[in-house]
Amino acid sequence: MDVFRHNQAAWNREAQAGERWSTPVSEAALKAARSGHPEIFLTPNRSVPAPWLHSLAGSRVLALASGGGQQAPLLAAAGAEVWSLDASLEQLRLDQATAARAGHRVRCVVGDMADLGAFPSDLFDWVINPVSTVFVPKVRPVWSEVARVLKPGGRFLTGVMNPAFFLFDHDPLAPEQRPEVRYALPTNDLLEGADVSARAIEFSHSLTDLIAGQLEVGLALEGFFEDDWDDDASPLNRYFPIYLAMHSRKRG
């Protein structure tokens, strides 16, 4: 299976359906960003701490696999020069339309987050990547490309799925049921035989790949937090934080 093409088509459908990550930000959020207070989400519920976002105005930012009319328009409203790369043309259309409605510009590129060959090395001051690496089979190529396109001292903000999420069956549980460990890690939807005909294929990644993988390409971890989801989205939300967020700086 061509995972990239499959997930591209799935996210085009999600964007057309207006799912959560394809709902453009409000005018109030854009106004706050213009005043220097962009509320950026790497994970579902907890926004990026304000100290993580500094000196956006006048900087070059890559919104990586974060299309949907959310992060990229806010970054542009905060005064950054923004490129948005996403597999989904429909997600990028939302970015462009949302930014244009507010009088801002976002340059949009259709592409694979593991191949940033459209950009030269040392171009960006920031790469901002809300949870999306769950849709690529291997995460280390993404980190390698991020490190390449960041300037020395550039910042990388990313959200990822807690690998523990993939230990359990994703079928809905009754309120009185407890989740049971079913899968060995690393795993993915294809190994589990999941029906992915109507959704994107997901992959787990080890903490070694998620964290040490960044360190090994010169991205030094400087900030970290955990986040939950919603009980309606996953019964596992009652048991542990499903998302992790990291703030890294390119050494050199």
C-alpha positions, 0 to 999 in steps of 0.5 A, a space after each residue: 500500500 502507498 501509505 502517503 497516497 492513502 493518508 493524503 486521500 483520507 485527510 482530503 476527506 477529513 478536511 471536506 468534512 470539517 473535522 476538528 483539525 480542519 476547523 479554521 480559527 476564529 477572528 478573535 484568535 487571529 486578532 489576538 495573534 496580531 497583538 502578539 499572543 498567538 494561541 498555538 496547539 501542538 496537541 488537542 487541549 493544552 496550548 503551547 506555553 507563551 515562553 516557547 513562542 518568542 520573536 515570531 515577528 519577522 521570522 521564517 516559519 514552516 508549519 509542518 503537516 499542520 494544514 487546516 486553517 489553524 496554526 499557519 494563519 495564526 503564525 502569519 497574523 503574528 508577523 511571521 513569514 509562513 510556509 505550510 507543507 501538508 499532504 492534503 491539498 484540502 487542508 492547505 486550502 483552508 490555511 490559505 483561505 483563512 490567512 487571506 480572509 484576515 489579510 495575511 499570506 501563507 505559502 502552501 506546498 503539497 508534500 511529504 513531511 519526511 521529504 522537505 526537498 522543496 526547501 534549502 538547508 538552514 532556511 527556517 527560524 521555526 518548524 511547528 508540527 502539531 500531532 501528525 507524525 503518527 501518520 508516517 511509518 518512520 519518524 526519524 527521517 522527519 527529524 532529520 529533514 527538520 534539522 536540515 531546514 532549520 537555521 542553527 539556533 532555530 526552534 522546533 515545536 512538535 506534538 506526538 502520540 504517547 506510544 502507550 496508546 498503541 498497546 490497547 485495542 481501540 474499539 470503544 469500551 463500555 464505562 465499566 470495562 477496563 482496557 487490556 493490553 493487546 499489541 506489542 510495540 511498535 505496531 501500526 494499523 496494517 499489522 493489526 489488520 484494522 479497517 482503514 478504508 475510511 481513515 488514515 493509517 496510524 503508526 506507533 513510534 518508540 520513545 527512543 525514535 521520538 526523543 533520541 531521534 531528535 537528539 541524534 540529528 542535533 535537536 536539543 530538547 528544551 521543553 516538554 509537557 503532556 496533554 490529554 484528549 477527550 473521553 469521547 475520543 478515546 476511553 484510554 483518556 481516563 488512564 494516561 496522557 495520550 499526547 506529548 509535546 516537545 520544544 527543541 533547539 537546533 545546536 550550532 
